[in-house]
């Protein structure tokens, strides 16, 4: 049903699905307009060329890297974690913590103001693929699967964004 609605809206407004669903007003972070034309319309084959097989599996096919295998699990350097697909800033090292779960964990998305994530680079979606209801975290700009968010994180938010390293690109802070 959602797919049909999106298709009808796309025809009606003759824009990209992301522009139709999110509006065309720019917020400066994660706008459809900030993508190049090629990235907005990449096919499965083009994503496969752009990404490593592991990156493609996790970000485009909603996979998960094995626990304790990710390159950023123990990274403590200051900087920003960006989407590996579109380079959108997603999580700050200031909100990273050791959860002991085997994946990089963050208490808040970059640009979030408490529970208001409208200026962040992420979106949340219901995920029932495992047989139970979870909250998937995706990149607002390119819809890459990043991981999941759980309500067992540290205060004050109580959230644990459990994110696949392979979905991220770390950029150290410039001194």
Residue pairs with C-beta under 8 A, 6 or more apart in sequence:
6 17
6 20
6 21
9 17
9 20
9 21
10 16
10 17
10 20
13 19
13 20
15 24
16 32
16 40
16 41
18 32
18 40
18 143
19 32
19 33
22 31
22 32
22 140
24 32
24 33
26 33
26 34
27 118
27 119
28 119
29 88
29 89
29 111
29 119
29 120
29 121
29 140
30 88
30 120
30 121
30 122
30 139
30 140
30 141
31 141
32 40
32 141
34 88
34 141
35 86
35 141
35 142
38 46
39 85
39 86
39 142
42 50
44 60
47 56
47 60
47 85
48 56
50 85
51 59
51 60
51 84
51 85
52 166
54 65
54 166
55 84
55 85
55 166
55 167
57 63
58 64
58 65
58 145
58 164
58 166
58 167
59 84
59 85
59 139
59 144
59 145
59 146
59 166
59 167
60 85
60 144
60 145
61 145
62 127
62 129
62 136
62 145
63 145
64 147
64 164
65 103
65 164
65 165
65 166
66 102
67 101
67 102
67 103
68 102
69 102
69 165
70 102
70 103
70 104
70 164
70 165
70 166
71 165
71 166
72 81
72 104
72 165
72 168
72 170
73 102
73 103
73 104
73 165
74 98
75 93
75 96
75 104
75 170
76 93
76 96
77 93
77 170
77 172
77 173
78 93
78 94
78 172
78 173
79 92
79 93
79 170
79 171
79 172
79 173
80 89
80 90
80 91
80 92
80 93
80 110
80 170
80 171
80 173
81 89
81 90
81 91
81 92
81 93
81 96
81 104
81 106
81 110
81 163
81 168
81 169
81 170
81 171
82 88
82 89
82 90
82 168
82 169
82 170
82 171
83 90
83 121
83 139
83 141
83 142
83 144
83 146
83 167
83 168
83 169
84 144
84 166
84 167
84 168
84 169
85 139
85 142
85 144
85 167
86 139
86 141
86 142
86 144
87 169
88 121
88 139
88 140
88 141
88 142
89 110
89 111
89 121
90 109
90 110
90 120
90 121
90 122
90 139
90 146
90 163
90 168
91 106
91 108
91 109
91 110
91 161
91 163
91 168
92 106
92 110
93 173
95 106
95 107
95 108
95 109
95 110
96 104
96 105
96 106
97 105
97 106
97 107
97 153
97 154
98 105
99 105
99 153
99 160
99 162
101 160
101 162
103 147
103 162
103 163
103 164
103 165
104 162
104 163
104 164
104 165
104 168
105 153
105 160
105 161
105 162
105 163
106 160
106 161
106 163
107 153
107 154
107 157
107 159
107 160
107 161
108 157
108 159
108 161
109 117
109 120
109 121
109 122
109 137
109 161
110 120
110 121
111 117
111 119
111 120
111 121
112 119
112 120
113 119
114 157
115 157
117 123
117 124
120 140
121 139
121 140
121 141
122 137
122 138
122 139
122 140
122 146
123 137
123 138
123 139
123 140
123 143
124 135
124 136
124 137
124 138
124 149
125 135
125 136
125 138
126 133
126 134
126 135
126 136
127 133
127 134
127 135
127 136
127 148
128 134
134 148
134 150
135 148
135 149
135 150
136 145
136 147
136 148
137 145
137 146
137 147
137 148
137 149
137 161
137 163
138 144
138 145
138 146
139 146
144 167
145 164
145 167
146 163
146 164
146 167
146 168
147 161
147 162
147 163
147 164
147 167
148 161
148 162
149 159
149 160
149 161
149 162
150 159
150 160
150 162
151 158
151 159
151 160
152 158
152 160
153 159
153 160
153 161
154 160
